[in-house]
Amino acid sequence: MTDLFSGLTQEIISGIALGSIYALIALGFTMIFKATEVVNFAQGELMMVGPM
């Protein structure tokens, strides 16, 4: 029973973390679009260059 709650808790936390990342990406797309009125799909490329 403990393994069930442990796994469920881990899945919930992972889901919240992934949802937060998606929300930040969507916020970035929205801010860029509102500022320039151009959809910039190169945002993902810039995010991948950041950790390098």
C-alpha positions, 0 to 999 in steps of 0.5 A: 500500500505504501508503494502505491501512495509513493508512486502516486505522489511521484506521478502527481509531482512529476505532472505538476512540474511538467505542466509548469514547464509547458505553462512557461513555454506557452507564456514565452510564446504569448509574450513574444507574439504580443510584442512582435505580432510574429509567431517565433517557433525558434524559441525552442532552439534558443531554450536548447542553446541555454544549457550548453 
